[in-house]
Amino acid sequence: MSELYDLIVIGSGPGGHEAAVKAGELGARVAIVEKGELGGTCTNVGCIPTKALLACSKKYAELGKLKRMGISVENPSFDFAAIKRHQAQAIRIGRLGVQQLLGEAHVDLISGEGHITAPGKVEVTAADGTKTLLEGKNILIAWGSVVSLLPGFELSERVITSDGFLTLTQLPESMVIIGGGVIGVEFATFLSELGRQVTVVEFLPQILPYDDAETAGFVRSEMEKCGVVFHTATKVQSITDTGSGVTAVAVGPDGEVNLEAAYSLMCVGRKPLLFEEELAVLGIAYDKRGVKVDEKQMTSVPGIYAIGDVTGGVLLAHRASKQGKAFASRLFGDGFVRFTEESVPSVVYTHPNVARVGITEKQAAEQGLTVEIVRFDFGANALARIELMGSGFVKLLFSDTMLIGATVVGAQASELIALLGFIVSNHLGKKELDSFILAHPTLSEIVWK
């Protein structure tokens, strides 16, 4: 039995399901093929479960501030089993949300493993082995990504990745985290706020290597106040699972470093999920960084497209989502939805948050740009002081009068970056910022004088 579709999407992560929904809303006949749970990495082992954990640790850590406001909380404690239930509920609601969106857009959801056998043809193998052939005018690859591992290192019961951490039922007393990028520092934040001993080992000279030195230094200082120990410019030589814990040997600027902990968490990034044999048979161009696509997300084979993590670049859910909407808008609508790489914001959910959009001060220097840097500190904001939000700053980069980059470090940076992202993506600047009327007292006042 063969069915004809305008679009067949393989993968229901943010990019895949947003493309399917948008195409369905525009009147296309769409099928989406998913072999696992709906929602992809973000919903199941990424954004949603990790932020659910961080929401809990943040509330627990903030209890210590209440005494300054005249509120006493005696002997606070936490229940990790209840935290895990909160996490599971967030995942469950996320999956249901994707299912509802697909249903409302009249997208056919097909469970099974989908493989492209030829342009316009997808074979789906269900869990019971039943095979179904789908035919479509267009096929969209949205395979997503998987965790990366350090070459020569193996996982075990106590040497785990972020995927393994999210399945733990007992909270480790101590952890050696390999990698001081976004994933590593977020897990370090969660563990340290719940009173666990955390050591982070980073190969590069600073944590958060894609951020500027000031931002990375600020985050490191704040995390060290919570007891996190950092070893930067340090290379891990070995990790041994002893059965009752782990030992790690690393080499840093001052020589050998020996570490012990209950677990080791490997956080060295993610990489595109590539079914290389399938790509090779189809003649789709790719390399280890991902499937190669043009500005319309088309691969080297006409009628076959790819979006999201599988194409490499910055592996972010909202990037994939916007790519998906823009792709469907071009293919089935008027192309009104636009996607531009420089407009993609990024957020690190440490406490305080780090958020940025556009280029950084370092990138501006590398590009030889002459920029004006305008900076505001959280301490100058009335609401930040009233609510004991702590320290932080906003750094704006202007080329002439146009905003080309912004970094926010501090409480609710993940929300504050939205306005600045709008300014950057629409090539606006000081004049437009001067025209905004921001309510007082609000934290949003900090983004402009």
C-alpha positions in Angstrom: 0.0 0.0 0.0 1.5 3.3 -1.0 0.2 6.8 -0.1 1.1 10.1 -1.8 2.0 13.1 0.3 3.1 16.6 -0.5 5.7 16.3 2.3 7.1 13.4 4.4 9.0 14.4 7.5 11.3 12.0 9.2 11.8 13.0 12.8 9.4 14.8 15.2 11.8 17.1 17.0 11.4 20.8 17.0 12.5 21.2 13.4 10.5 18.3 12.1 7.2 18.8 13.8 7.2 22.6 13.3 7.8 22.1 9.5 5.0 19.5 9.4 2.6 21.7 11.4 3.3 24.8 9.2 2.9 22.8 6.0 -0.3 21.3 7.2 -1.7 24.7 8.2 -0.9 25.9 4.6 -3.0 23.1 3.2 -0.3 20.5 2.3 -0.9 16.8 2.9 1.8 15.8 5.3 3.0 12.7 7.1 5.6 12.7 9.9 7.5 9.5 10.8 8.8 9.0 14.3 10.4 5.8 15.7 10.6 7.0 19.3 8.7 9.4 21.5 7.4 12.6 20.0 9.4 15.8 20.5 12.9 14.7 19.7 16.0 15.5 21.8 14.5 18.8 23.2 11.4 17.3 24.8 12.8 13.9 25.9 16.5 14.3 26.8 17.4 17.9 26.3 15.8 21.3 26.9 12.6 20.2 28.8 13.9 17.7 31.3 17.1 19.7 32.1 15.2 22.9 32.7 12.7 21.0 34.8 15.6 19.9 37.1 17.1 23.4 37.1 13.8 25.0 38.0 13.8 22.8 41.2 17.3 23.5 42.2 16.9 27.2 41.6 13.9 27.4 44.0 15.8 25.4 46.6 18.9 27.7 46.4 16.8 30.8 46.6 15.4 29.8 50.0 18.6 31.2 51.5 17.7 34.7 50.4 14.3 34.8 52.1 15.7 35.6 55.5 16.8 39.0 54.2 13.1 39.6 53.3 11.9 38.7 56.8 10.9 35.2 55.9 12.3 32.2 57.8 12.4 28.7 56.4 13.7 26.2 59.0 15.6 23.2 57.9 14.7 23.1 54.2 15.1 19.8 52.3 14.4 18.4 48.9 12.9 15.1 47.7 14.7 13.9 44.6 11.9 11.4 43.7 9.5 14.4 43.7 11.9 16.3 41.5 12.0 13.4 39.1 8.2 13.3 39.0 8.2 17.0 38.1 10.7 16.3 35.3 8.5 13.4 34.0 5.4 15.5 34.0 7.2 18.2 32.0 8.2 15.7 29.4 4.8 14.1 29.2 3.1 17.4 28.7 5.7 18.3 26.0 4.9 15.2 24.1 1.2 15.7 24.3 1.7 19.3 23.1 3.5 18.0 19.9 0.8 15.4 19.3 -2.0 18.1 19.6 -0.2 20.5 17.2 0.2 17.7 14.6 -3.5 16.7 15.0 -4.8 20.2 14.7 -2.8 20.6 11.5 -4.1 17.3 10.1 -0.7 15.8 9.9 -0.6 12.0 9.6 1.6 10.6 12.4 3.2 7.3 11.5 5.1 5.3 14.1 8.1 3.4 13.0 11.6 3.8 11.6 11.6 5.6 8.3 14.3 5.3 5.6 14.5 7.0 2.3 14.8 4.3 -0.4 14.8 6.7 -3.3 13.8 10.3 -4.0 10.1 10.5 -3.2 9.9 7.2 -1.4 10.1 6.4 2.3 9.9 2.9 3.8 8.6 2.8 7.3 9.2 -0.3 9.5 6.8 -0.5 12.5 7.8 -2.1 15.8 6.1 -5.4 14.8 8.2 -5.5 11.6 5.4 -4.4 9.3 6.6 -2.3 6.4 4.7 0.6 4.8 5.8 2.5 1.7 5.1 6.2 1.6 5.4 8.4 -1.4 5.9 12.1 -1.4 6.7 15.0 -3.6 9.1 16.3 -1.0 11.0 14.6 1.9 12.4 16.4 4.9 15.2 14.8 6.9 15.0 15.9 10.6 17.1 13.1 12.2 18.4 15.4 15.0 21.6 14.7 17.0 23.2 12.4 19.5 25.6 12.9 22.4 29.3 13.0 21.6 31.9 11.0 23.4 35.6 11.6 23.9 37.6 9.2 21.6 39.0 6.3 23.6 36.6 6.6 26.5 33.8 4.2 27.3 30.6 4.6 29.2 29.7 2.5 32.2 27.3 2.4 35.1 29.1 5.4 36.7 30.6 7.1 33.6 27.6 8.5 31.9 26.3 11.2 29.5 23.5 13.7 29.9 21.1 11.0 28.6 22.2 8.7 31.4 22.0 11.4 34.0 18.4 12.1 33.2 17.5 8.5 34.0 19.1 8.4 37.5 16.8 7.6 40.4 19.3 8.6 43.1 21.2 11.9 43.2 25.0 11.3 43.3 26.8 12.8 46.2 29.6 14.0 43.9 30.4 14.4 40.2 33.3 15.0 37.9 32.0 16.7 34.8 34.1 16.4 31.7 33.4 19.5 29.6 32.7 23.1 30.7 30.4 24.0 27.8 26.7 24.7 28.0 25.6 21.2 29.0 28.4 20.8 31.6 27.8 24.0 33.4 24.1 23.6 33.5 24.4 20.2 35.2 27.0 21.6 37.5 24.6 24.3 38.5 21.8 21.8 39.3 24.1 19.6 41.4 25.8 22.3 43.3 22.6 24.1 44.2 21.4 20.9 45.8 24.6 20.7 47.8 26.6 18.2 45.8 30.3 18.3 45.3 31.1 19.2 41.6 34.3 19.4 39.7 34.4 20.6 36.1 37.3 19.7 33.8 37.5 21.8 30.6 40.1 21.3 27.9 40.0 24.9 26.6 41.3 27.9 28.6 37.9 29.0 29.7 34.5 27.5 30.3 31.7 28.5 27.9 34.2 28.8 25.1 31.8 30.4 22.6 31.2 33.4 25.0 33.6 36.2 25.6 36.1 36.0 28.4 34.2 38.5 30.6 31.0 36.5 30.4 32.7 33.1 31.1 34.7 34.6 34.0 31.6 36.0 35.6 29.7 32.7 35.4 32.7 30.8 36.7 33.0 33.2 39.7 29.3 32.9 40.5 29.5 29.0 40.3 32.6 28.9 42.5 30.6 30.7 45.2 28.3 27.6 45.1 31.4 25.4 45.6 32.0 24.2 42.0 35.7 23.5 41.4 37.0 24.2 37.9 40.1 22.9 36.1 40.5 24.7 32.7 43.2 24.1 30.1 43.1 20.6 31.4 43.0 17.4 29.4 41.4 14.2 30.8 43.8 11.2 30.4 41.6 8.4 31.9 38.4 7.7 33.8 38.0 4.5 35.7 34.8 3.1 37.1 35.8 1.4 40.4 32.4 0.0 41.1 31.7 2.2 44.0 32.8 5.4 42.3 35.1 6.9 39.7 38.7 8.1 39.5 39.9 10.4 36.8 43.4 11.5 35.9 43.9 14.8 34.0 46.8 17.0 33.1 46.6 20.8 33.5 48.9 23.8 33.5 50.3 22.8 36.9 50.8 19.1 36.1 48.7 16.0 36.9 45.3 16.3 38.6 43.8 13.2 40.3 40.0 13.3 40.9 37.5 11.1 42.7 33.7 11.2 42.7 30.6 9.0 42.8 30.0 9.5 39.1 31.6 11.1 36.0 29.4 13.0 33.6 30.7 13.4 30.0 29.4 16.6 28.5 31.5 17.2 25.4 28.7 18.3 23.1 26.4 16.7 20.6 26.8 15.8 16.9 24.5 15.3 14.0 22.8 11.9 13.7 23.9 10.6 10.3 22.7 7.4 8.6 25.8 7.4 6.4 25.0 4.4 4.3 21.5 5.8 3.5 23.0 9.1 2.6 25.7 7.5 0.4 23.2 5.4 -1.5 21.0 8.4 -2.2 24.0 10.6 -3.2 23.3 13.2 -0.6 26.4 15.3 0.2 27.5 15.4 3.9 30.5 15.4 6.1 31.0 14.8 9.8 29.6 18.2 10.6 26.2 17.3 9.0 24.1 17.1 5.9 25.0 19.9 3.4 22.0 22.1 2.4 21.5 25.3 0.5 19.7 28.4 1.6 16.4 26.7 1.0 17.4 23.7 3.1 17.6 21.5 0.0 20.3 18.8 -0.1 22.3 17.9 -3.1 19.4 15.7 -4.3 16.4 17.7 -5.5 13.2 17.1 -3.5 15.1 16.0 -0.4 15.6 18.6 2.3 17.2 18.6 5.8 16.8 20.9 8.8 17.9 21.2 12.4 20.8 19.5 14.2 21.4 17.0 11.3 22.7 19.9 9.2 25.3 20.9 11.8 25.9 24.5 12.9 24.5 25.6 16.2 22.5 22.7 17.6 19.6 24.6 19.2 15.9 23.6 19.3 14.6 27.1 18.5 17.0 27.3 15.5 15.5 24.1 14.2 12.0 25.3 14.9 12.4 28.5 12.9 14.2 26.6 10.1 11.2 24.3 9.9 8.6 27.1 9.8 10.6 29.0 7.2 11.1 25.9 5.1 7.4 25.1 5.0 6.5 28.8 4.3 8.8 28.8 1.3 7.6 25.5 -0.1 3.8 25.8 0.5 3.2 29.5 1.3 4.4 33.0 0.4 7.8 32.6 2.1 7.0 35.3 4.6 8.6 33.4 7.5 12.3 34.2 7.4 15.3 32.4 9.0 18.7 34.1 9.5 21.5 32.6 11.5 22.6 35.9 13.1 19.1 36.2 14.6 19.3 33.0 16.6 19.6 33.7 20.3 21.4 31.3 22.7 20.8 30.8 26.4 22.8 29.1 29.1 20.5 28.2 32.0 23.1 28.6 34.8 22.0 30.8 37.7 22.4 33.5 36.7 21.5 32.9 33.1 23.6 33.9 30.1 21.9 34.9 26.9 23.2 36.4 23.7 22.2 37.2 20.2 24.2 38.5 17.2 27.9 38.7 17.5 30.1 38.9 20.6 32.9 41.4 21.3 35.5 38.8 20.4 33.8 38.0 17.1 33.6 41.7 16.3 37.3 42.0 16.8 38.0 39.0 14.7 35.9 40.5 11.9 37.8 43.8 12.1 34.7 45.7 13.0 34.8 49.0 14.9 32.0 48.8 17.5 30.7 50.9 20.3 30.1 48.9 23.5 27.3 50.1 25.8 27.0 48.4 29.2 24.5 48.4 32.0 24.9 46.7 35.4 22.1 44.9 37.3 23.0 46.8 40.4 21.6 50.0 38.8 18.2 48.4 38.3 15.6 49.0 41.0 13.7 45.8 40.6 16.9 43.7 40.6 17.8 45.2 43.9 14.3 44.9 45.4 14.0 41.2 44.5 17.6 40.4 45.4 18.4 39.2 41.9 22.1 39.5 42.4 24.7 40.9 40.1 24.9 40.8 36.3 25.3 43.0 33.3 24.0 43.8 29.8 26.5 44.4 27.0 25.4 45.9 23.7 27.5 46.1 20.6 26.6 48.9 18.0 28.0 49.4 14.6 27.3 53.0 13.9 23.8 53.2 15.6 22.7 49.6 14.6 22.7 46.9 17.3 24.7 43.9 16.0 25.1 41.9 19.2 23.9 41.7 22.7 24.9 39.7 25.8 22.9 39.5 29.0 24.3 37.9 32.1 22.0 37.8 35.1 18.6 36.8 36.4 16.0 36.3 33.7 18.5 36.9 30.9 16.7 34.2 28.9 13.7 36.6 28.9 15.5 39.9 28.5 17.2 38.7 25.3 13.9 38.6 23.4 13.6 42.3 22.9 17.3 42.6 21.9 16.9 39.7 19.5 14.0 41.5 17.8 16.2 44.6 17.4 19.1 42.7 16.0 17.1 40.6 13.6 15.3 43.6 12.2 18.5 45.6 11.8 17.3 48.3 14.2 19.3 50.3 16.8 19.5 53.2 19.1 16.7 55.2 17.6 14.2 52.4 18.1 15.5 51.6 21.6 15.0 55.3 22.5 11.4 55.0 21.3 10.5 52.1 23.6 8.6 52.9 26.8 9.5 50.3 29.4 7.3 50.0 32.6 8.9 51.0 35.9 10.0 49.3 38.0 10.8 46.3 35.7 13.9 44.3 35.0 13.5 45.0 31.3 14.6 48.6 32.0 18.1 47.3 32.2 18.4 46.8 28.5 18.5 50.5 27.7 19.1 53.8 29.5 
